[in-house]
Amino acid sequence: MKQRRTLIAAALTSLMPTLSSAESAKVPSLPESRAEVFTYDNGLTLIVEEDRSAPVASVQAWCGTGSIHEGDWMGAGMSHILEHMLFKGTEKRPPGSIANQIQNLGGYINAYTSFDRTVYWIDIPSQGASEAVEILADVMQNATLPEQEYVKEQEVIRREFAMGFDDPGRQSSELMLRTVFTESPFRHPVIGYLDVYNKLTRDDVLRYYKTRYVPNNLTFVVVGDVHAKKMREELGELFKTTPRRALEPVYVATEPPQLGRREIHQEFPTELSCLSLSWRIPGVTHPDTPALEILGEILGSGASSRLNRELRERKEIAHQAGGGMFSLQTEGVFVMQAVTDPAKRDEAEHESLAVLEDLKKNGVTDAELEEMVQVPLLKTE
């Protein structure tokens, strides 16, 4: 337990460099993984883990493409519209058939887009795992983006834009990222900008799909009541005629050093004030990242978090309070947020920083860490 407290203290040193007195720490050894990783000759990667605890399986296809990879179309949201379109039909599956097939198998299908990846997944009873792998392999290679479906989905995304424009929380988060990042493409919203998005055509999106959705940019993840060898053989057969392709290099601008506090305010037609306090943090592979994730959970996740207890319950200066971190390939953001009455915004900022300062000074408790034991990255024997 002491080792975990020391690790979080070291992570705070990265978060707040002025904490020079925090002691250094080693990252605890990770528990042995049961996952098997295999890379095929065409660059496709499979991660598979057998787990017989329940007769279910989760099948995921991760494509290493997101909003930062859109090149000349930066800010158009091409990765996001592909997320909407790939289940709309393939060369052998007409529109609507994929969702029906998964439903008939008792499964659930969904997807999401981020800055550096687009992820599609199917959760399904284990007897349908092979069908799920086949469907995702088909979608990754043979999506047709039917014109009629593309037109329909354009309107769906325009409504998504409209909802975002009316959402103070989303507007606050986008403003925060534009303030944290001044050069990095992480400053652009994943959904893009409506005026740029409106210039997209189906052919533009199809070209992007064929360029980025290639075997050497795909990773399949299969976990559950499955046979690893069978999954490996089936996936290899599904991609055996699809060669690797060269990926155009993507330039990701390096964020310059920050020399001082940045502060920005934006008026919004709402009776409440959204406050975000943010720090740049290292990328997902940095050894401090697991500790920062635990720190974010303790500070800002759920009713028992420190920010919620102190700002909302004890001092009653916020309607909502929380925080956490998200980490990307090269860098990320740690954020504390509150929704408060405008007259209490300054007090909410002061008290949020006081909560963080108390954690820096006194550390976390054994009870708080015990609540985090389900997080495997920091579990010690």
N, C-alpha and C positions, 0 to 999 in steps of 0.2 A: 504494500500500500504506500509506503514511504517513497518507493521508486516512482510510482505514478505521480505523486504530488511533486516530486522533483522534476519530472518530465514536463508537467504543465507549467511549472515555474520557468523552465527553460524556454518553453513556447512563448510565454509572456515576454521574454526578452526580445524575441523576434517581433512580437506585436507592438511593444512599447520599448524602443531601444534605450530610453533613459533608465530603464531598470537594470543598471549595471551590476547590482549586488546579487542578482539571481544566480544561483549556482548552476553549473553545467550538468548535463545528465546524458546517459546513454539511452538509446531507444531500446526497450526490452525486446528480447527475441520473440519472434512471431511463432504462434503454434504451427505445427506442421500441416501443410495443406494437402488435402486429398485430391485436389483438382489435377487433371492431366491436361497438358498443353501440347498441341500438335500443329505444325505449320506445313501445309502442302506445298508441292513444287511451284504452284502458281502464286504463292504468297498468302493464300487464305489461311487464317488462324482459327483453330477450334480450341475452346476451353470447355472441358466436360468434367463433371463431378457426380459420382454415383452417391445417392442418398436414399436409403430404403425406409426412411422414417414415415413416409406417407406415400400413397399411390398417385402422386402428381409429379409434374415436371414443368419447368420454366425454360422456354427456348427463346433466345434473344439473338438479334443480328445488330451488331454495332458497326456503323459506317463512320470512318474517320473524316467526316466532313460536317461542317457547321457554318454558322454565319461568318466566321473569320476567313473562310476559304472561297468566298464568292468573287474574288478578283475584280474585274472591271464592273461587275454587278454588285459590288459591296453596298450594303444597305437595301438590297432588293428583297431579301427574305427568301431566296431561292431554296435554301435547305429546308425551310419551314414549309413551303408549299409542296415540296417533294414528300415530306412527312404526311401531308394530307392526301397526296395523290397515289402513293405506291400501292395502297390496298384497293384502288379503284378498278384494277384489271391488269391482266398480263396477256401474253400471246395465246394462252390456252384457258384462261379464266376470265369470263366476261364480267362487267361491272356488277357488283353485288354478290358475286358467288363466293368470294373469299370469306366475307363475314358470315355468310350462311353456312359454309363448310365448317368453320371454327365453332359456330354455335351448335351445329349438329353433333360435334364431337364433345360438347360440354365444356368448351374452352372460352377464354377471354383474350381479346386482341387489342393492342393499343401501341402508341408510339410517342416519342417526344423529341424535340430539337433543342440543342444547346449551342454554345459558341463554337465548340470544337468537335461535336459528334451529333449523329442522329441515330436514335435507338428504336428498334421495333421489337415487340415481344409478344409471345403467346404463352399464357398459363393454361395448362390443360391436364386432364387425367393422363396418367402415364401411358396408357395404351394408344393415345393419340400423338405421342411425341414424334414418331417418324413422320406423320402427316404434317405436323407443325414445322419440322425441319424442312420438309419438301416445299411447303408453302412459302416460307421465308426465303429459301434459296431461289424459288421462282420469282418472287418479288424483287430480290436484289439483282437479278439478271435480265428479267424479261418484262418489266412493267411497260405498258404502252401509253400511259397518260392519255386516255381517250379524250378527244376534243370537247365533247359534250360534258363530260364529267369535270374537265378542267374549268370550263366556264362556270359551272355550278359551284365548284370549290372556291373559285375566285371571290364569289359573293359571300361565301361563308367566312373567308379570311377578312374581307372588308368589314363584315360585322364584328369580327374579332378586333380589328383596328378600332372601330367605333366604341366598343366596350372599354378598350384600353384608354382611349382618350377621356372617357368619363370616370375612370377609376383613379382616385387620388393616390392609392397605394402603388399602383403600377407606374404612374407618372413620377412619383417620388423616387422609386427605385431606378428608373431610367435616368432621372436627373442626377442621382447619386453616382451612377456609373460614368456619366459624362463628366462628372467632376473629379472622380478618382483617376480616370484614364484620359489623358489629353492627346496621346499619339496612338496608343494601342487600338486595334479594331474591336477590342472588348467594350469600347465606349458606345458602339452601335447596338441598338436593340436587335435581338434575334429575329423578331418578326419583320424587321426592316422599317422603311419609311414609306408611307402610303404613296407619295408622289413618284418615288422610284419603283415601287411595286406595281403601280398602274401601267408602267411602260413594259412590263414583262410580257412575253408571249409563250405559248406552249412550246414552241420550237426552242426558245432560249432555255427553258427548264429541261427539256429533253436532252439537249446537248450537255448541259451541266450534269445530268444524271449519268449519261454514258461516259463522261469524263471521270467522275468521282466514284461511281459505284462499280469498282473493279475488285477482283479477288484480293489483291495485295493491299487493299484499303478496307477490308472487311474482317470482322472477328465474330464468330458464332460462339455463344455461351449456352451450354445445356447443363442444367442441374436438376437432379431429382431421381425418381425411380426409373432409371434408364441403364442400358449397358453401354459403357464407354466405347468398347471396340465396335459395336454395331453402329453407334452414332458416327464414329470416325469413318467407317467404311461407307455409310450411306451419304454423308456429306461430301466425301471425296468423289463419289460417283456422280452426284448432282452437279459438281463443278468441273468435271474432268475435261470438258471441251472448252472451258473458258480460260483463256490465257491471262497472265498478268499484263498490266499496261503501265507505261510510264505515267507518273503523277506529276503534273506541273508544280514546280516549287511554289510555296505560298510564303510571301514575305509578311512576317508579323512584326510590326514596329516595336522597338524596345522603348518602354516607358522611361523617360528621363528621371533623374533623381528629383525628389520633392523637397523643396527648400523650406517650406513652412506650411502652416495651416491653410487649407482652402475652404472657403465658405460661400455658399450660394443659397439664395432664397427665391422662390417662385410663387406667385399668387395663383390660387386655384379656387374655383367657386364651390367651396365647402365650408362648413362651420367649424371643422376641426383642423388641426395642424399635424402634419406627418414629419417626424424628426428622424434623420438617419445620421449616425456617427460611424465613420468607416475608416479602416486602415488597410493598406495594401499588405498582403502576406505572400509567402513563397508558393510555388506551384505544388501540384498534387504529389509529386515524388519526393518532396523535401521531408527530411526526417521529423520536422516539427509538425507536419500536417495532421497526423493522428491526434496529437495532444491538443492542437487548436480545435479540432472537431469536438473533442470531449469538452474543452473549455466552452465552446459555443453552446453545447447542450446544457451545461450547468448554468451558464449565464442567462440563456434566452429561450430555452425550449420547454414549452408547456407551463401548466399552472404552478408547478413547484420550482420553476426557475427563479434565480435571484432577482432578475429585473422585474418579473411579474409580481413577485412577492413584495418587493420594496416600493416600486413605483405605483402599482395598481392597487394592491391590497393594503399595504401599511400606510403609505402616504397619500393615496388617492389623488395622484397628480397626472395619471394617464388612464385612458380607456383601454389601451392595449400596450404591452411592452414585451419585447423579446429580442432575439438576435441569433447569430450563428455565423457560419462561414461557408463560402463556396470557393473551391480551388480548381483552377484550370491547368493547362499544360505547363505554363511558365510562371504564372502568378495567380493571385486570387484576391478576395476581399473578405475581411472580417467586419461585421456590421452589428451595431446595436440600434434598435428602432423603437419608436414610441408614437402612439397616436394620442394627442392631448388637446386640451382647450388652448387656443392661441395665447391667452394670458398666462398659461402655465408652461409654455414651451421652454423658456430659459431655465426654469426650475427643473423641468424634466431632463434637460441636457446636463445640468449640474449634478443631479442625483444619479443619472446613468453613469457619469464618470466617477462619481463617488463609489458606486457599487464595484466598478472595475478596479479602482484604487484599493478598496478593501480586500478584494481578491488577490491583488498583487502583494499586499502587505501581509495578509494572514493565511493565504492559500485556500485550498478547498478542503472540505471535511471528508472524513471516511464515509459518512452516510451518503454524501453526494456521489462519491466515486462508486459506492456499491450499487447505486442506481444505474451506473453506466457499464456494469459488467457484461451486458449483452453485446457491447461493441467489441468484436474479436481482435481488432488491431492492437489494443492495449492490454489485452488479458494476459496476466502473468500467472505462472504456476506456483 
